[in-house]
Amino acid sequence: MNLLPTYLLALIFAINGPATELDNSAKEISKVESTSYPIEHHIESMETTLRDECKFNEIPLYGKVKFVESFGDIKIQFVESFPDIKVKFVASFPNECGKWQVVESFPDFTVQIVESFPDLKVKSVNSFPGMN
């Protein structure tokens, strides 16, 4: 049983007085409760939004990556300042924005390192990976 509606009903009763008004207020509160989404929906929505923002040309910027000499999906340049994304290289579970696992086969995307005209500027970090 949720204590918040009971507390609100008592507060409304204390402010408004008669039970007829309380009944109307209770009906309105129950409408709000029945139409509002659970907190899990909002958290899931935020995670989806953050994941959707971590893309370049519809390529997610997390997962298994293979470095190639030419024709990479993304051209990157490693920088120390003003990166587009901070990347943490991990051994497993590259399931968050900016976490990359280097593989030789079955990559999610390929990356070519260039010295000029990159698609993305990347900074390698040990903590707090993600988009800027």
N, C-alpha and C positions, 0 to 999 in steps of 0.2 A: 504494500500500500504506500502510495506516495504522500509524504507529509506536507509538501508544498501547497497543494490545493486546499488542504484543511487549514493551514496557516493563513492563506489568502482569504478564505471564507470567513474566518474569525476576524481578520482585519477589516474586511468589507462590512461585516455585521457591526463591528465596533464603530465604524465611521458612518455608515448609512442608517443603521437602526432596524426598522421593521423587517420581518421575515419575508414579506412579499418581494421587497427589493432584493433581499438576499437570494431568493430563488432565481430571480432574473440574472443576477450576477453569477450565480453558480452555473446556470445554463451557458452563459457567455464564456466562462472559464473552461467548461468542458468542451466547448467548440474549439477553443484555441488549443487545448491539449490534444484533441483528436486530429486536428489538421497539421500540427507541427511535426517535423521530421525528428527522428531520434538523433542523438549526438553522433552516433556511428556513421550516419549518412553524411554529416558535415565533414567529419574527419576523412572519410573515404573520398569525398569530393575534393578536399584540399590536396590529398596525396595525388589524385589523378591530375589535378591542375599543375602541380609541381612537376610531375613526370612529363606532362605534355609540353611544358615550357623548356624542358631539357632535350631539345631536338635541334638538328641542323638539317634542313631540307628533308624533313620527315624521317631522318635517321636518329634514333635515340642515342644520346651521348653517354651511355652506360652499357656495360656488357662486355662481351668477348671481342677483342680487337686484334687485327693482324697488321703489322707494319709491312708495307710494300715499297718497292723502288719506283713504281710508276702506276698510273691509273688507279689511284686510291679513291675510295668513296669521298673522303674528306682530305684536303690539304691542310696540314697544320704547321705552325712555327712555334718552337719552344721559346718562351720569353720569361723574364724575371719580374716585369712590371706591366700593369694594365692588360691582364689576360682576359679573354672572353669566357674561358672556363678553367677552373682549377681541377686537376686530375690527380686522383690517388690510384696508384697501381696496386692491385690486390691479387692474392693467390687464389681466392675463391669468393663466391657470392658477389659478383659485380652488379647488384640489383638496385643501386641508387645513383642518382645523378652525379656524374664525375668519377665513378668507380670503374676502372678499366682493368680487365684481366687479359694479359698478352697471351695469345695462342698461335699455333702454327696451322691448325686446321679447324674448320667449321666456325669461322668468325661471324659475329653479328654485323660487323662493318670493317672496312679496311682503311688504313690511314697512310698517307704519304707525307714525309717530312720535307718541307721546303724552306728556303732561306728568304724568299720574297713572295709577295702576293698570296698569303695563306687565306684559306676560308675561315680558319679559326686560329686565334692565338691561345696557346696552352701554357699553363704553369703547373709543374709537377709539385705536389704537396704531400705531406705526411698526415695531415688532418684537415677537416672541413672542406671536402671537395664539393664542387657544384658550380653553377652558372653565376656570373656576376651581374 
